[in-house]
Amino acid sequence: MTAQILDGKATAAAIKSELATRVEALKAKGVQPGLGTLLVGDDPGSRWYVNGKHRDCAQVGIASIQRELPETATQEEIEAVVRELNEDPACTGYIVQLPLPKGIDANRVLELMDPAKDADGLHPMSLGRLVLGIEGPLPCTPYGIVQLLRRHEVEIKGAHVVVVGRGITIGRPMPLVLTRKSENATVTQCHTGTRDLSAHLKQADIIVAAAGVPHIIKPEDIKPGAAVLDVGVSRDEAGKIVGDVHPGVAEVAGWVAPNPGGVGPMTRAQLLVNVVEAAERAAG
Ligand SMILES: Nc1nc2c(c(=O)[nH]1)N[C@@H](CN(C=O)c1ccc(C(=O)N[C@@H](CCC(=O)O)C(=O)O)cc1)CN2
C-alpha cells in the first residue's frame, strides 16, 4: 500500500466537535436544532444509517425526531408523515431515508417536503439553488467528499475529476458541487452508457466511484498519484461491504478513501452541518 488514507472517520469526528460548539452557541440564543428522520421498511442497512444519524445528533447536541413506517406503507401514509414533519416546530430539518420501498414515488415525497427543512440537499428546490449558485443545503455525500479532500489538502481547483455513476444521492449532484466557482474542478461524468470507462479513468486526477459495481475501478485504470474515493456499496455473501475500487488501486493511487471508513462518515457529518447551518440561518 503506497497511497495515503483520506480518513473519513477522523475528519468527521473533527467536524462534529466543531459543530458541538456551534450548537452550544445556538442554544445560548434559545434555538434548539432538531433532526427528523423518516424510515420506511425493514432494510437493515437503512436502519443502521438512520440510527447512526441519531447517535451523531446526540453527540453534538441536536435533538432527534424519529419516525418509522412499515414496508407496506402506502404513498398517502408516507406523505402524511412528511406533512407532520413539515409542521412540527421541534423538527428544524429532516430527511426521508432512501431508497423508499418499490412502488413508492420518491420524487413526489421529496417534492412535498418543506424546502426550508431539507437537511439532505435533495429537495428539487435545493438542487435548483445549487444549479443557480444560491446558498442552501448541499447534498451530503458530494459535499462530504469535497470536505474530505480539502481537509487532506488534496487540490480540487483545476483538477480533472471523473465521477462514475449517476444516482440521485451522489453521481447526479457531484458534478454540480465540483464545478462551483469555489471548487473549480473540471468534471467528466461516466455511467452505464460510457463507451470506454478505462480511457476516462486514466485521465483523472480524482476519481469518485459511485457505480455500485464491485471492483469496477482497477489498478491499471489509475493515473499514478491520483486520489480515489470509493463510495460504492455492494455486499458479499457474508454481508461485508465490497466497494467499487479494487484493493490493488492503493498501490498506484496517491490517496484513497477507504470503504468503510472514508466517505460514509463524512455523509453523516455533512447532514449535521446542514441542520446546524439551517438553524443558524433561521436564527439570523
Ligand atoms: N436520504 C438519504 N438517503 C440516503 C443517503 C443520503 O445521503 N440521504 N445516502 C445513502 C446512505 N447513507 C446515508 O443516508 C449513508 C451511507 C453510509 C454511511 C456510513 O457511514 N457507512 C460506513 C459503513 C457502514 C456499514 O458498514 O454498513 C462507512 O462508510 O464507514 C452513512 C450514511 C443512501 N441513502
The ligand as a Gaussian input file, in Angstrom:
#p B3LYP/6-31G(d) Opt

LIG

0 1
 N      -31.988000      10.432000       2.414000
 C      -30.803000       9.866000       2.122000
 N      -30.752000       8.557000       1.848000
 C      -29.545000       8.008000       1.543000
 C      -28.342000       8.774000       1.578000
 C      -28.450000      10.152000       1.865000
 O      -27.440000      10.927000       1.868000
 N      -29.692000      10.668000       2.141000
 N      -27.111000       8.160000       1.385000
 C      -27.023000       6.707000       1.453000
 C      -26.972000       6.121000       2.840000
 N      -26.309000       6.922000       3.885000
 C      -26.987000       7.960000       4.428000
 O      -28.181000       8.017000       4.441000
 C      -25.079000       6.507000       4.471000
 C      -24.290000       5.541000       3.891000
 C      -23.124000       5.089000       4.544000
 C      -22.767000       5.613000       5.765000
 C      -21.597000       5.091000       6.526000
 O      -21.195000       5.693000       7.497000
 N      -21.058000       3.931000       6.156000
 C      -19.995000       3.299000       6.875000
 C      -20.098000       1.782000       6.721000
 C      -21.426000       1.245000       7.109000
 C      -21.539000      -0.267000       7.028000
 O      -20.649000      -0.986000       7.490000
 O      -22.591000      -0.705000       6.518000
 C      -18.652000       3.745000       6.306000
 O      -18.579000       4.055000       5.113000
 O      -17.689000       3.741000       7.073000
 C      -23.534000       6.591000       6.320000
 C      -24.674000       7.044000       5.687000
 C      -28.253000       6.105000       0.776000
 N      -29.450000       6.674000       1.262000

